[in-house]
Amino acid sequence: MKTKLDASEKAIERSAASYRPVPPKDRKRIEAILTRSKKSRNINIRISELTLAELKKLARREGLPYQTLVSSILHKYVTNRLVDEEAVEKSLRFLRANE
């Protein structure tokens, strides 16, 4: 019996010929980065009941445990990827007004 491949699997097969192994030096660096990113620590923080309730509400809406949401928010903040929607909308209005 022959297995049918979906589009993404076919793309992988087409690109297999261009595969090049990662040099050992780069592989060690990549593995070290992955190892560090997998480590986590527990922390204790004090936040208001209102803030916690809002976090839990947002987490339920997103289908996540609230601690995962908090961790995600902190990660986005420290990597400068946390977006202020109001600031983005304000910038877009400014750009459209000056076109």
C-alpha positions as CSV (number, residue, x, y, z in Angstrom):
1,M,0.0,0.0,0.0
2,K,1.4,3.4,-1.0
3,T,1.1,6.3,1.4
4,K,-0.2,9.6,0.0
5,L,1.8,12.6,1.0
6,D,0.3,16.0,1.7
7,A,1.7,19.2,0.3
8,S,4.1,20.0,3.2
9,E,5.5,16.4,3.1
10,K,6.0,16.7,-0.7
11,A,7.9,20.0,-0.2
12,I,10.1,18.3,2.4
13,E,10.9,15.5,-0.1
14,R,11.7,18.0,-2.9
15,S,14.1,19.8,-0.6
16,A,15.8,16.7,0.8
17,A,18.5,16.8,-1.9
18,S,19.6,20.3,-0.7
19,Y,20.1,19.1,2.9
20,R,23.5,19.9,4.4
21,P,24.5,18.6,7.9
22,V,25.2,21.3,10.5
23,P,28.9,21.6,11.2
24,P,29.9,20.2,14.6
25,K,30.9,23.7,16.0
26,D,27.5,25.1,15.0
27,R,25.7,22.0,16.3
28,K,27.2,22.4,19.8
29,R,26.2,26.1,19.9
30,I,22.6,25.3,18.7
31,E,22.3,22.5,21.3
32,A,23.5,24.8,24.1
33,I,20.9,27.4,23.1
34,L,18.2,24.8,23.1
35,T,19.3,23.4,26.5
36,R,19.2,26.9,28.1
37,S,15.8,27.6,26.6
38,K,14.3,24.4,28.1
39,K,15.4,25.2,31.6
40,S,12.9,27.0,33.8
41,R,12.6,28.2,37.4
42,N,9.7,28.8,39.7
43,I,9.3,32.3,41.0
44,N,6.9,33.9,43.4
45,I,5.4,37.3,42.7
46,R,2.8,39.5,44.4
47,I,0.1,40.9,42.2
48,S,-3.3,42.3,43.0
49,E,-6.3,40.1,43.1
50,L,-7.9,42.2,40.3
51,T,-4.8,41.7,38.0
52,L,-4.8,38.0,38.7
53,A,-8.5,37.7,37.9
54,E,-8.0,39.5,34.6
55,L,-5.0,37.3,33.8
56,K,-7.1,34.2,34.5
57,K,-10.0,35.6,32.3
58,L,-7.6,36.3,29.4
59,A,-6.0,32.9,29.8
60,R,-9.4,31.1,29.7
61,R,-10.3,33.1,26.5
62,E,-7.0,32.0,24.9
63,G,-7.4,28.4,26.1
64,L,-4.2,28.5,28.2
65,P,-3.3,28.0,31.8
66,Y,-2.8,31.5,33.3
67,Q,0.8,30.7,34.4
68,T,1.6,29.9,30.8
69,L,0.1,33.2,29.7
70,V,2.1,35.1,32.3
71,S,5.3,33.4,31.2
72,S,4.5,34.2,27.5
73,I,3.9,37.9,28.3
74,L,7.1,38.1,30.2
75,H,9.1,36.4,27.4
76,K,7.6,38.8,24.8
77,Y,8.4,41.8,27.0
78,V,12.1,40.8,27.5
79,T,12.5,40.1,23.8
80,N,10.8,43.4,22.8
81,R,7.9,41.6,21.1
82,L,5.2,42.7,23.4
83,V,3.0,44.9,21.3
84,D,0.9,47.8,22.5
85,E,-2.1,47.7,20.3
86,E,-3.1,51.3,21.1
87,A,0.3,52.6,20.1
88,V,0.2,50.6,16.8
89,E,-3.3,52.0,16.0
90,K,-2.2,55.5,16.8
91,S,0.8,55.1,14.5
92,L,-1.3,53.8,11.7
93,R,-3.8,56.7,12.0
94,F,-0.8,59.1,11.9
95,L,0.6,57.4,8.8
96,R,-2.7,57.4,7.0
97,A,-3.3,61.1,7.9
98,N,0.1,62.0,6.4
99,E,-0.2,60.1,3.1
